[in-house]
Amino acid sequence: MEKELSRVPRLLSESYNSGLVERLYDSGGSVMLDIIIYLCGNHIRDLFGESWFSIEDFCNKMGYNRTNLQRKLSKEQLKDLFGKRSPHYICKDINGEEISHPIETVFEAALYKLGLENMSYPVSTNEGTSYIFIQILTKFEIRTNFKTKKGTKRLYSATLNNLIKDSVYTLYNLIESQDYRELPSKYRYFYLELSKMIYLIKYKIKTGDAPSYRLTVDQLAKLFNLNFEENKERKRNVTKVLKGINEHLRFTNFQFKYVKGANDKWAYTVDFEFSQETLDYFDERYTAMFTQRFYSDLLWRYAGLAFPNCAVGRDRVNKVEDIKSDRNLYEDYLAWANSPQNKALKEEVYRENFFRVFGKTPEEFGLTSNAPTVTREPKEFIVKNPPTVTPEPEKII
């Protein structure tokens, strides 16, 4: 069976965003978290434009039931999410008539809520690390015929903040989607913790440190929402949950044991380990090489466009470093990278680096206008353009 590795922003599993994830779970279970993960995967396949998707696309990828996501929320649930004023999606039909569509289903409410939530993002400065707060979704759109009572298929487009898009190239962990969608929703956040463990353990092996990762029983009990006063019961139920999670996994299996932590009287800390086979599995190989080269080359080309008086060579290298180290300059680059500007140049950069890594053109791998969206190397680099009418968007290079 082929790998189905997906990139998720490392930000989601960091402690400074734990409060955000808790709020998202309280508001709608794992749906909002999974929308972020789904959109990040779409962005990797959608390098130059907007990506339109149906609720069926989301359900197939993330393991949801469409009927549950299309369920209408009660007035009380909508009030808990949005306060007294329930949101509406405002658009115009082909005749210019304004249409007001109530946001009231589980899925559409989750999309809208993500536009109201902010994520913590670390920024390195000369004085140290500070945190800025960025809006998760900057916009979302719905494309359908709102006037008909027939079951017209709806298409959605949701735009992640450019800094979150950037993180799937520069600051990410890997999940195996085949494992992820098999997990009960209440344990999916812990799977992100597993993906962080794998990344850190692989890093520890490179630096010669012990290849393990530790969490206390109390930390795990909080992740699993286990409320037991007695330590013995808390530990017993943590063990039960960990064993249950492992039974759902085919590719991300882990081993764990209890050890004494610092100042512990009893073995109350869980030590996680992974087999070498599992660690080796989480490797994108040529996919990672391609995206890294493409993204680096894209910044190099941008520096030449934005600063035309900067000569190729050492001056351009220094300018690239200036852009990386200056938040405003880097956000200007991200705005350009995620815009339709200079699309021909971006496609040229894409094709050149694709050939350098894979030794063939995208077309030679069957990436034609009607190629299916698949996840094996290198066919995950399929770019979608938004449709001009209601049919599903075409897939192009």
NUSEVO-652956 format. One record per residue (C-alpha): residue in three letters; x, y, z. Coordinates in steps of 0.02 Angstrom, whole numbers, padded with zeros to 5 digits, always signed. Layout:
BEGIN
ALAXYZ
...
***
This chain:
BEGIN
MET+00000+00000+00000
GLU+00064+00172-00046
LYS+00111+00301+00083
GLU-00011+00442+00115
LEU+00103+00562+00208
SER+00034+00736+00238
ARG+00117+00891+00309
VAL+00041+00979+00459
PRO+00102+01143+00534
ARG+00213+01109+00683
LEU+00124+01257+00763
LEU-00029+01148+00796
SER+00062+01032+00915
GLU+00160+01165+01009
SER+00113+01211+01187
TYR+00083+01394+01146
ASN-00065+01341+01036
SER-00138+01212+01155
GLY-00270+01336+01213
LEU-00324+01365+01033
VAL-00341+01179+00999
GLU-00443+01157+01159
ARG-00561+01296+01102
LEU-00579+01217+00931
TYR-00621+01049+01008
ASP-00745+01128+01128
SER-00829+01216+00981
GLY-00846+01068+00863
GLY-00739+00917+00904
SER-00597+00884+00783
VAL-00682+00960+00629
MET-00596+01129+00636
LEU-00426+01053+00672
ASP-00450+00935+00525
ILE-00503+01075+00409
ILE-00335+01160+00443
ILE-00243+00997+00408
TYR-00344+00966+00250
LEU-00313+01142+00184
CYS-00126+01125+00217
GLY-00125+00967+00112
ASN-00220+01058-00025
HIS-00093+01198-00023
ILE+00050+01078-00057
ARG-00045+01018-00211
ASP-00104+01193-00257
LEU+00050+01297-00283
PHE-00017+01437-00391
GLY-00202+01467-00362
GLU-00359+01439-00262
SER-00415+01262-00228
TRP-00600+01219-00233
PHE-00663+01064-00146
SER-00826+00981-00101
ILE-00881+00915+00066
GLU-00862+00741-00008
ASP-00678+00778-00045
PHE-00652+00827+00136
CYS-00745+00675+00204
ASN-00648+00553+00095
LYS-00480+00624+00146
MET-00513+00653+00331
GLY-00631+00509+00372
TYR-00796+00597+00405
ASN-00978+00560+00370
ARG-01054+00690+00254
THR-01225+00682+00337
ASN-01150+00728+00506
LEU-01058+00879+00434
GLN-01213+00941+00343
ARG-01319+00933+00499
LYS-01395+01099+00549
LEU-01344+01167+00718
SER-01474+01218+00845
LYS-01502+01400+00892
GLU-01415+01368+01057
GLN-01263+01291+00972
LEU-01252+01437+00850
LYS-01263+01559+00994
ASP-01122+01469+01085
LEU-01014+01483+00929
PHE-01054+01658+00868
GLY-01150+01750+01002
LYS-01314+01837+00969
ARG-01282+01874+00785
SER-01280+01717+00677
PRO-01169+01741+00523
HIS-01229+01741+00343
TYR-01134+01714+00181
ILE-01174+01860+00066
CYS-01150+01844-00121
LYS-01229+01896-00287
ASP-01303+01784-00420
ILE-01270+01803-00607
ASN-01406+01936-00616
GLY-01325+02041-00481
GLU-01458+02001-00352
GLU-01391+01988-00174
ILE-01412+01821-00087
SER-01397+01797+00101
HIS-01357+01617+00148
PRO-01363+01572+00334
ILE-01209+01486+00406
GLU-01293+01347+00505
THR-01219+01176+00462
VAL-01079+01094+00560
PHE-00957+01109+00415
GLU-00993+01288+00362
ALA-00997+01347+00543
ALA-00825+01268+00568
LEU-00756+01360+00416
TYR-00828+01525+00475
LYS-00766+01500+00653
LEU-00588+01472+00589
GLY-00596+01647+00516
LEU-00627+01715+00691
GLU-00488+01619+00779
ASN-00304+01668+00791
MET-00152+01557+00802
SER+00009+01599+00895
TYR+00159+01612+00781
PRO+00339+01625+00844
VAL+00448+01763+00773
SER+00636+01766+00803
THR+00717+01934+00833
ASN+00885+01995+00895
GLU+00809+02008+01069
GLY+00742+01830+01067
THR+00578+01748+01016
SER+00414+01842+01021
TYR+00240+01786+00968
ILE+00118+01864+00848
PHE-00062+01812+00826
ILE-00122+01773+00651
GLN-00296+01742+00584
ILE-00312+01560+00531
LEU-00427+01584+00381
THR-00425+01750+00289
LYS-00578+01709+00182
PHE-00690+01569+00124
GLU-00812+01558-00020
ILE-00957+01447-00070
ARG-01003+01410-00250
THR-01175+01337-00282
ASN-01351+01382-00338
PHE-01428+01445-00177
LYS-01598+01475-00259
THR-01638+01297-00307
LYS-01711+01176-00182
LYS-01626+01031-00269
GLY-01470+00955-00192
THR-01348+01061-00291
LYS-01168+01014-00257
ARG-01075+01148-00161
LEU-00894+01191-00186
TYR-00790+01278-00054
SER-00633+01382-00061
ALA-00546+01427+00101
THR-00387+01530+00111
LEU-00261+01497+00249
ASN-00155+01638+00317
ASN+00004+01654+00214
LEU+00112+01618+00367
ILE+00021+01453+00394
LYS+00044+01411+00210
ASP+00228+01450+00230
SER+00241+01330+00377
VAL+00199+01179+00268
TYR+00363+01213+00178
THR+00471+01271+00323
LEU+00401+01212+00491
TYR+00301+01052+00480
ASN+00280+00875+00544
LEU+00218+00724+00446
ILE+00062+00621+00477
GLU+00006+00462+00392
SER-00171+00504+00336
GLN-00219+00320+00326
ASP-00189+00307+00514
TYR-00255+00478+00557
ARG-00429+00458+00483
GLU-00451+00289+00569
LEU-00430+00366+00742
PRO-00582+00422+00843
SER-00592+00611+00834
LYS-00554+00635+01019
TYR-00381+00557+00997
ARG-00329+00647+00837
TYR-00243+00788+00930
PHE-00134+00658+01016
TYR-00086+00592+00844
LEU-00011+00764+00809
GLU+00090+00737+00967
LEU+00150+00571+00894
SER+00203+00660+00734
LYS+00302+00783+00838
MET+00383+00639+00934
ILE+00440+00558+00771
TYR+00516+00720+00709
LEU+00607+00753+00874
ILE+00668+00574+00895
LYS+00740+00573+00719
TYR+00827+00736+00762
LYS+00894+00661+00925
ILE+00966+00514+00830
LYS+01060+00633+00715
THR+01132+00726+00865
GLY+01175+00567+00962
ASP+01044+00589+01098
ALA+00933+00452+01170
PRO+00795+00413+01042
SER+00644+00431+01155
TYR+00513+00558+01205
ARG+00432+00579+01375
LEU+00265+00642+01438
THR+00196+00631+01614
VAL+00036+00538+01654
ASP-00043+00705+01700
GLN+00002+00780+01531
LEU-00072+00631+01441
ALA-00227+00630+01550
LYS-00257+00811+01499
LEU-00235+00767+01315
PHE-00358+00623+01332
ASN-00479+00723+01441
LEU-00468+00596+01582
ASN-00528+00663+01748
PHE-00478+00548+01891
GLU-00425+00609+02061
GLU-00321+00458+02108
ASN-00153+00443+02022
LYS-00172+00255+02011
GLU-00336+00270+01914
ARG-00267+00407+01804
LYS-00117+00299+01758
ARG-00224+00145+01727
ASN-00339+00239+01608
VAL-00195+00322+01517
THR-00123+00148+01487
LYS-00292+00089+01422
VAL-00307+00235+01301
LEU-00128+00217+01235
LYS-00155+00032+01200
GLY-00320+00071+01115
ILE-00240+00203+01003
ASN-00101+00084+00954
GLU-00231-00043+00897
HIS-00299+00084+00771
LEU-00128+00119+00696
ARG-00046+00026+00552
PHE+00102+00137+00512
THR+00130+00245+00666
ASN+00141+00112+00800
PHE+00238+00159+00956
GLN+00308+00072+01110
PHE+00291+00146+01283
LYS+00344+00108+01460
TYR+00332+00193+01628
VAL+00489+00267+01705
LYS+00530+00378+01852
GLY+00544+00559+01803
ALA+00644+00692+01894
ASN+00591+00697+02077
ASP+00464+00556+02049
LYS+00439+00430+02188
TRP+00346+00313+02072
ALA+00356+00274+01886
TYR+00234+00408+01830
THR+00315+00464+01667
VAL+00284+00381+01498
ASP+00435+00349+01387
PHE+00389+00334+01202
GLU+00494+00247+01071
PHE+00471+00199+00887
SER+00548+00059+00786
GLN+00677+00105+00655
GLU+00555+00042+00523
THR+00425+00168+00581
LEU+00551+00310+00588
ASP+00610+00269+00411
TYR+00431+00264+00349
PHE+00406+00448+00390
ASP+00522+00512+00254
GLU+00459+00606+00101
ARG+00626+00580+00012
TYR+00616+00660-00162
THR+00455+00750-00120
ALA+00542+00846+00018
MET+00692+00879-00094
PHE+00580+00949-00230
THR+00476+01064-00119
GLN+00632+01131-00032
ARG+00719+01169-00197
PHE+00563+01243-00274
TYR+00527+01356-00125
SER+00707+01415-00110
ASP+00718+01451-00295
LEU+00553+01545-00289
LEU+00621+01662-00155
TRP+00781+01686-00256
ARG+00679+01737-00410
TYR+00569+01851-00306
ALA+00721+01942-00237
GLY+00773+01980-00416
LEU+00600+02048-00459
ALA+00573+02149-00301
PHE+00750+02220-00301
PRO+00801+02235-00484
ASN+00958+02333-00443
CYS+01024+02188-00339
ALA+01154+02096-00443
VAL+01153+01907-00461
GLY+01283+01831-00346
ARG+01333+01881-00171
ASP+01219+02033-00173
ARG+01068+01925-00214
VAL+01117+01798-00080
ASN+01126+01937+00049
LYS+00960+02008-00008
VAL+00876+01838+00013
GLU+00944+01830+00191
ASP+00879+02007+00222
ILE+00706+01954+00165
LYS+00707+01801+00278
SER+00760+01901+00431
ASP+00641+02048+00407
ARG+00460+02006+00449
ASN+00385+02140+00336
LEU+00494+02094+00188
TYR+00457+01909+00212
GLU+00270+01939+00220
ASP+00283+02040+00059
TYR+00366+01888-00020
LEU+00229+01772+00045
ALA+00094+01889-00024
TRP+00178+01878-00195
ALA+00208+01690-00185
ASN+00024+01658-00148
SER-00044+01777-00280
PRO-00077+01759-00467
GLN+00067+01879-00502
ASN+00205+01814-00618
LYS+00117+01648-00636
ALA+00218+01602-00790
LEU+00380+01629-00693
LYS+00317+01524-00548
GLU+00270+01382-00665
GLU+00442+01392-00744
VAL+00524+01378-00573
TYR+00410+01231-00533
ARG+00451+01138-00694
GLU+00638+01170-00685
ASN+00653+01103-00508
PHE+00534+00959-00543
PHE+00648+00901-00685
ARG+00806+00924-00580
VAL+00739+00812-00442
PHE+00636+00682-00537
GLY+00729+00681-00703
LYS+00568+00699-00802
THR+00440+00833-00840
PRO+00273+00834-00747
GLU+00186+00776-00907
GLU+00298+00623-00917
PHE+00228+00570-00748
GLY+00051+00586-00817
LEU+00013+00753-00736
THR-00106+00809-00873
SER-00261+00917-00859
ASN-00369+00768-00813
ALA-00243+00679-00701
PRO-00316+00613-00538
THR-00263+00690-00374
VAL-00155+00557-00291
THR-00027+00564-00153
ARG+00119+00459-00211
GLU+00277+00541-00273
PRO+00275+00649-00373
LYS+00091+00656-00418
GLU+00045+00756-00264
PHE+00098+00913-00356
ILE-00062+00942-00451
VAL-00123+01120-00458
LYS-00307+01167-00463
ASN-00381+01325-00536
PRO-00549+01391-00476
PRO-00695+01362-00596
THR-00781+01507-00683
VAL-00949+01420-00664
THR-01020+01295-00541
PRO-00943+01131-00609
GLU-00795+01060-00515
PRO-00631+01149-00549
GLU-00514+01081-00680
LYS-00345+01014-00629
ILE-00197+01087-00721
ILE-00011+01098-00701
***
